[in-house]
């Protein structure tokens, strides 16, 4: 196997396995670790993989820049609708129950699909979600207080955290900017991460909605571990390492 063939095989292995180690690759191909490091450096430069300490991971774990909510609502709309519809069917909401809705466009899709007549109590940090649901007479809608982040229209800060510390709800429906086996659920902003973390703690059950573009991304702040998640709803098959770890943590995965 020449260098070009070996490097293509490494790219395939990274895509299949999620993370590869230099020592394992050297043994697999019968070459030195220095040769594998050179291969990974070359592949990293072309963007085929991302070189990390001791090995390589898919290039997709490089975090995409955070975009405004209005822009994100237009991206992958059909996938988000499918995820939201699948999640509604799996929530098993009960009359008079309580639900926390995180800020995020996929969670916003789910908010519009909440069934009527259950008398649900909805708490959200999203200005947009609160505005959508406020006119429904069959719901009790509570908006968390605090400073509103313009880019996500989400309430953050001490007021939101204090309110969440006193709550216990049946289920929290969460969005995320990134999801990996190593970094869990992550988001770029520390203040928003703090609110998301408090929402996870306040809920008896945690449901995460994440389209395929979020899988493999890692952002600045991790706000939950994989074992905090009871149900992950996504629209694509997961990389083998992530699927295996979710199975180990007992997290249910639903493909929309």
Order of alpha helices (4+ residues) and beta strands (2+ residues): alpha-beta-alpha-alpha-beta-beta-alpha-alpha-beta-alpha-beta-alpha-beta-beta-beta-alpha-beta-beta-beta-alpha-beta-beta-beta-alpha-beta
